[in-house]
Amino acid sequence: MPHRPAGGASIARLSFDFESEEWVRALRGSEAERQAAVERLHGLLLRIARSEVRRRSPRLGITGPELDDLAHQAAADALLAITAKIGDFRGESRFTTWAYRFVILEVSAKVGRHFWRDPGVRLEGEDWERLPDRFGFDPAREAEWRDLLAALRRAVEETLTERQRRIFVALVLNGIPLDTLALELGSNRNAIYKTMFDARRKLRAALAANGYVDDDRVRRS
């Protein structure tokens, strides 16, 4: 029968890499060891959170102290979750990789809630007039891209399901961040990616059928 170390930890703990083993040991150690480990972990999480919110900041329209406050909130909540679930760490990845997922999830949640506090955010409105500027269409070819946009709008209205249309409008027309949309719809990134992938295939097929895009390219996608 396999030997189990004290405290109920399985033999799998013996396969932890050295750094991960040290993190787990310190976070389960004496009060002084634990406090020191918590402080180091918070510093690591805060650096990750700051980097992530800065990466997303251009789409959020926030900077300075407000942006840093989001990072601090995300790091603090991730720290609480990690220390509460330290017993769930099984060593399938490095401890720091495992912890990284917690803080990224917290950043996504905080960014999503912050975005929806902006009274100017619209989920349902269809702002088709913003597309030319967003995609950098050449003003000299306006007649050409106006015709394409009209065809795309018909395809969105006629070929997409209600959920596909809602997600397309939010992401493409209104510029809603993906994490914010996932929060609002009670969904997740992967499910929204899948919905957008299916929607894009339908739209390409509809545009190809009317001669707006290369049909061979659609069949290869």
C-alpha positions in Angstrom: 0.0 0.0 0.0 1.5 3.4 -1.0 3.0 5.5 1.8 1.2 8.8 2.5 3.1 11.5 4.2 1.8 13.2 7.4 -1.2 15.5 6.9 -2.9 13.4 4.3 -0.8 14.6 1.3 -0.4 12.0 -1.3 2.9 10.6 -2.6 2.4 12.9 -5.6 3.8 15.7 -3.5 7.2 14.0 -3.8 7.2 14.8 -7.5 6.9 18.6 -7.0 9.7 20.6 -8.5 11.9 22.2 -5.8 10.5 25.7 -6.1 6.9 24.5 -5.9 7.7 22.3 -2.9 9.2 25.3 -1.2 6.1 27.5 -1.8 3.7 24.8 -0.5 5.9 24.1 2.5 6.2 27.8 3.4 2.5 28.5 3.0 1.7 25.5 5.3 4.6 26.3 7.7 4.9 28.2 11.0 3.2 31.6 11.3 6.4 33.4 10.5 7.2 31.3 7.5 3.6 31.6 6.2 3.6 35.4 6.6 6.8 35.7 4.7 5.5 33.5 1.9 2.2 35.3 1.7 4.1 38.6 1.3 6.3 37.2 -1.4 3.3 35.7 -3.2 1.4 38.9 -3.0 4.3 40.7 -4.6 4.4 38.2 -7.4 0.6 38.4 -8.0 0.7 42.2 -8.0 3.4 42.2 -10.7 1.4 39.9 -12.8 -1.8 41.8 -12.3 -0.2 45.2 -13.1 1.3 43.8 -16.3 -2.1 42.4 -17.3 -4.1 45.5 -16.6 -1.6 47.6 -18.5 -1.9 45.3 -21.4 -5.7 45.7 -21.4 -5.7 49.4 -20.6 -6.0 50.8 -24.1 -9.4 49.2 -24.5 -10.6 50.2 -21.0 -9.9 53.9 -21.2 -8.5 54.0 -17.7 -4.9 54.9 -16.5 -3.0 55.9 -13.4 -4.2 55.2 -9.9 -7.5 53.7 -11.1 -5.7 51.1 -13.2 -3.3 50.3 -10.3 -6.3 49.9 -8.0 -7.7 47.2 -10.2 -4.4 45.4 -10.1 -4.2 45.6 -6.3 -7.8 44.3 -6.0 -7.1 41.4 -8.4 -3.9 40.5 -6.6 -5.5 40.6 -3.1 -8.5 38.4 -4.2 -6.2 36.0 -6.0 -4.0 35.7 -2.9 -7.1 34.8 -0.8 -8.2 32.2 -3.3 -4.7 30.6 -3.5 -4.1 30.4 0.2 -7.6 28.9 0.7 -7.1 26.3 -2.0 -3.4 25.4 -1.4 -4.5 21.9 -0.6 -5.8 21.5 -4.1 -2.4 22.0 -5.7 -1.3 18.7 -7.1 1.8 19.6 -9.0 0.6 19.1 -12.5 2.3 22.5 -13.3 4.7 24.7 -11.4 3.2 26.4 -8.4 3.8 29.9 -9.9 1.9 28.8 -13.1 -1.0 27.5 -11.0 -1.0 30.8 -9.1 -0.8 32.8 -12.3 -4.2 31.4 -13.4 -5.9 32.7 -10.3 -4.7 36.3 -10.8 -5.5 36.4 -14.5 -9.1 35.2 -13.7 -9.4 37.9 -11.0 -8.1 40.6 -13.5 -10.7 39.5 -16.0 -13.5 39.7 -13.4 -12.4 43.1 -12.1 -12.0 44.5 -15.7 -15.4 43.2 -16.6 -17.2 44.8 -13.7 -15.3 48.0 -14.1 -16.3 48.2 -17.8 -20.0 47.7 -17.1 -20.0 50.6 -14.6 -19.4 53.0 -17.6 -22.8 54.4 -18.5 -21.7 54.7 -22.1 -21.3 51.0 -22.6 -23.8 49.4 -24.9 -24.2 45.7 -25.4 -27.1 45.6 -27.9 -26.8 48.7 -30.0 -25.5 48.2 -33.5 -22.9 50.9 -34.3 -22.2 50.0 -37.9 -20.9 53.6 -38.6 -17.8 52.9 -36.5 -16.6 50.0 -38.6 -14.8 52.0 -41.3 -12.6 53.9 -38.8 -12.0 50.8 -36.7 -10.9 48.7 -39.7 -9.0 51.5 -41.4 -11.0 51.5 -44.7 -9.6 53.7 -47.4 -11.9 56.8 -47.8 -11.1 56.8 -51.5 -12.8 53.4 -51.9 -15.9 54.3 -49.9 -18.4 53.1 -52.5 -16.8 49.7 -52.5 -16.6 49.2 -48.8 -20.1 50.7 -48.2 -21.5 47.9 -50.5 -19.5 45.3 -48.6 -20.7 46.6 -45.2 -24.3 46.5 -46.4 -23.9 42.9 -47.5 -22.2 42.0 -44.2 -25.1 43.7 -42.2 -27.6 41.6 -44.2 -25.7 38.5 -43.5 -25.5 39.2 -39.8 -29.3 39.8 -39.7 -30.3 36.8 -41.9 -27.8 34.0 -41.2 -26.7 34.3 -37.5 -28.6 32.9 -34.5 -29.7 35.4 -31.9 -26.8 34.5 -29.6 -24.2 34.7 -32.5 -25.6 38.1 -33.6 -25.5 39.4 -30.0 -21.9 38.3 -29.5 -20.8 39.6 -33.0 -22.4 43.0 -32.3 -20.9 43.3 -28.9 -17.4 42.3 -29.9 -17.1 43.7 -33.4 -19.4 46.6 -33.6 -19.3 47.9 -30.0 -15.8 46.9 -29.0 -16.8 45.2 -25.8 -13.8 43.4 -24.2 -14.1 39.6 -24.4 -13.8 39.1 -20.6 -16.4 41.7 -20.0 -18.8 40.1 -22.4 -18.2 36.7 -20.8 -19.0 38.1 -17.4 -22.2 39.8 -18.7 -23.4 36.7 -20.4 -22.5 34.3 -17.6 -20.3 32.4 -20.1 -16.5 31.9 -20.5 -13.9 32.9 -23.1 -13.8 29.5 -24.8 -17.6 29.4 -25.3 -17.5 32.9 -26.8 -14.6 32.1 -29.0 -16.5 29.0 -30.4 -19.6 31.1 -31.0 -17.6 33.8 -32.9 -15.8 31.1 -34.9 -19.1 29.6 -36.0 -20.5 33.1 -36.7 -17.5 34.1 -38.9 -17.8 30.9 -40.9 -21.5 31.6 -41.6 -20.7 35.2 -42.6 -17.9 34.3 -44.9 -20.1 31.7 -46.6 -22.9 34.2 -47.1 -20.5 36.8 -48.5 -18.9 34.3 -50.7 -22.2 33.2 -52.1 -22.8 36.8 -53.2 -19.4 37.2 -54.7 -17.9 39.5 -51.9 -15.1 37.1 -50.9 -13.1 34.2 -52.4 -15.2 31.1 -52.3 -12.1 28.8 -52.3 -10.8 30.6 -49.1 -14.2 29.9 -47.4 -14.0 26.2 -48.2 -10.5 26.0 -46.7 -11.5 27.7 -43.5 
